Amino acid sequence: MNVSTTAIEGVTRPASPDREAELHRYRGTLAGLRGVAEAPPGPVTLQAVRVLKECALMGIHVASRLVGTLGGDDPRSDAGLRAIDRVLLDLHGAKWDLGRADGTYADAAGFDPGADYTRLLDRFRSALARAIDIADAVIGGTDLPCGSTGPLEFSGETPVTVDGAPTVPSVCPVVVLAGTNREMGFQYATQVIEIYGPWIFAHLAEHVVTDDERAVLAQWTAQLDEYAPEIVEFAHGWSEGAHDRGVPLTPEQAVAIWTGYLPPADHHVLMAEELTDDRSYGTNVYSGAVVTGSGETVDMCSGFCAWGTATADGHLHAASTTDHDCTHQATIVAFPDTGNSFVYTPFSANGFIPGLGRFYMAGHPGFNNKGVTYVHHGGHGTEGAGNGGGPQEEWGYGVRRGAATFHALQFANSAAEARDMMLAMPVGDPGRILGSAGGLWADSDYGVVIEQRAGSPDAPRPVLREQTSSRSGAPMDVLYANNNALSADRDAWAIPDEFVFDEEGGWYLPFPERTGTADAGIAAARRGTRNSAARNRFFAGQANAGVGRIDSDYLTAMYRTSGTIPDGPYEDAVADWNAGGEWGSSAAHRGNAFTAVVEPAAGKYSACIGPADRYVEVREPSHGYYYYDETGEFWTVRLLDHPAAVVDDALDTAATAVAHARTALESLGRDLPRAERWLQEASESLISARTEDTPDQAARSAVMAESSRRLRLACRAQVRAAQVTTLVGRITGETRSTDR
């Protein structure tokens, strides 16, 4: 089955789900979920709570697919999405409390070993039942249930659920920093607390550092002092800024956000392994997968870039996603006194992804004012980690990916220079996900994926990919990666015998039951390579179809190009997958947590929470993730010469988008309540963004905080206006290339 080629044909939106096909596909799944919701209570265990949580998430997926079959101007569509949002709020609160109960939200929500599992079961069962009610109402043509009220309070700028869990913002927040690295760290802490409230760093500050941890931290800090000393300065400023807002984060606790307190790993560490006793737990959380007959799968993000002869203008164009349940993050727009200005989005604002663990301020994408771009981590080994590393006997202390990326964005003047910076750092700790330097780097002249750095820094023996071959055998100025190895050298990765290789997909395990290991975590990581290979083949198809004319519009369309799953009942499609059958996987899917498209030569950074369209499919047997008040739309920020210019440009972009949305809505000639709500919010946000409250003689930290506030409002206005334009376009049948 082939992936849809809508991006190739220039259509930027997948069609809304077909009503009869979706009813046929999910009727059996609904029956199974109903059986779970109505089953008599069984043993009250943590595992039972987790299973019911997965069922509730699957219920949300089915309800969303069915609501999506309603027309855009059907009042029941608006009611259905609002009903789903209310369930999502309650589900978010229940997940938050479950994370406190099992420790997987430790750095975000703390740990509550005395949690009431019976109450948690009831909450997830209630969410599942309400999701089923929504699906049944669509099927039966009846009124959709209203559900409970929405957020009642705020933590900083962030709405919280009725039980106090801070929601994930539907529009990615932005912070603007300027000055020395210490000043920028101070500004980062104060601005992130302004967005989210003190909780975002509070649990990090509660960690009691032991003498053993202090000794380990000293060795990590010594590596930063040698290779990226500005990170230590940033961390010290971070501590000062947190203190300024009443959070007693010490300098060593702030440094540990970039390094952790643990010594280098002696094995490949899976997600959440260090949060729970169950090594395989995080693999399920990360990919949004459901437990199948073959177990769980895992993957991590996607990235694509093109430059030179592959693009329409010869400049670099790039895009990437992070794939997990999105958390509380913030895009950084930085203007350091030394080095380059840059934009960069860590996976989370405090270096921790709930349910998965510590990622040490890693993230993507990012680029600087010289056009040097970090697109993506650049693939992984078969065990779930290893990217940018080397043989296990070379593992040790070094610089983790977040710090290495931050350093190169600030100081590299070309992609080749960024490559050399990575190779000049120790192999480090590749046993942990993104625990060492490396990645996919590019500019308008050159691109490279650093898959291995064996021998670094003294005698580097790197495994590098610098181009991609087209289907005719010609080299293309294109690079892409998902979560598997693409270099053909089996020995470089110690590839197990069970794996196969193809030129476009890389190394993967073709049959999920033949993992070659009894280790549940490693088996899950190996299964995930099959999905990564499928998405690599998707990228190959898009590259071959677009070579010579790839630009940011093309990449935006690509990340709105849904994959496909086999026709017929969902349970049959799952059985086909488990038997080794291929689905039409796409890099655009319901597991996307954050989607970004960048055009460094123009300074353009466009970002979207979740997938770039609600109606993209899942990529494998899974429920994916849905977000409260989900938008499926980008804001665009341009990295210009100074912060004020960035804000002014975003305001101009917002004003144009609002005017366009107003014209589109007026041309419709009839009431459309949700579009009217969005347009009103866009207009109010734009008015507020135009109002500057900073006194003339304010300190630089206050000026940056005010610039950030105004920029966030401008971004919100852009996104709300884009929602209006898209909805009107769906109703009228018009398509657009992009509003970016």
PyMOL commands that set and color helices and strands:
alter all, ss='L'
color gray80, all
select helices_A, chain A and resi 19-38+46-67+75-102+106-109+117-140+181-196+199-205+211-227+229-244+251-259+281-287+308-310+392-394+401-411+415-423+490-493+520-546+552-558+570-578+600-602+643-668+673-689+700-732
alter helices_A, ss='H'
color red, helices_A
select strands_A, chain A and resi 153-155+158-160+174-179+302-306+317-323+331-336+342-346+352-353+357-358+363-368+373-376+439-442+447-454+461-465+468-469+475-476+478-481+500-502+506-508+592-599+604-609+635-638
alter strands_A, ss='S'
color yellow, strands_A
deselect
rebuild
show_as cartoon
